[in-house]
Structure formats: C-alpha cells, structure tokens
Amino acid sequence: MPAHQRSWPSYALGVVLMLVLFFCSRVASVAATVYEGFGDRLPLLTQVVLRLGPAVCVVSGVAVAAGMILAEMYSRRRWIQYCIIAGGVALVVVMYIGMFTPGFGMGPVSNSDVHASNAAAQR
C-alpha cells in the first residue's frame, strides 16, 4: 500500500484563497465608508456585501482553507477540492461585483434630486 503523500500545492492554494478573502474583507470595510451616504439607493447586492462582507469573508476564508486541508488529508478526492475552490472563487467574484459596480444598478437621477442636493449643499 503506497504511503499517503500530501499535496503541498493544495495547502498553498487553501492559504492563498484564505488571504484573498481576508483582503476582500478589508476592501469591503473600506468600501462601506465610501458608500456611507447612499443608503437605500444602492443595489441590494451592494448593501448586503457592505453590511455582511467583512464578517462573511473572514469566516469563509478560514472555512475554505480548513476545507482544502481536511479534504487533502482525509478524502483525497479531487472533486471535493475543486468544489471548495469554485465556492471560494465564486464568493470573491460576487463580493467584488457588489463592491465595485454599484453605480450601474442605481438608475437614473432625476433633476429634482440634483437640485435638492445642490440647494442643501449651499445652505
């Protein structure tokens, strides 16, 4: 029976995905301060990402790294690792779409809104 060889690249990929999700958490907290005054005008995805993003990214980063390591140590089935990688990458993509494309879903701004905000700024 061959000895169980650990695949260090899968461990490294788990750690890299964890670090990317931690960085995504930091970006979400900074983006929350940038979009602070928009309130309900932001799209729903952006509101969810800005409110839950920092906590969800940290927890899912640890879960992805632990899942990659445990899948390598105990099951050695590649499809489980591929599903974990796909889930982590999908979460990162959704987070970045929610943080960096809020202006596309906000809709047109009417002239009365612009005039009201200008009048309020002049006071």
Secondary structure, 3 states (H helix, E strand, C coil): CCCCCCCHHHHHHHHHHHHHHHHHHHHHHHHHHHCCCCHHHCCHHHHHHHHHHHHHHHHHHHHHHHHHHHHHHHHCCHHHHHHHHHHHHHHHHHHHHHHHCHHHHCCCCCHHHHHHHHHHHHC
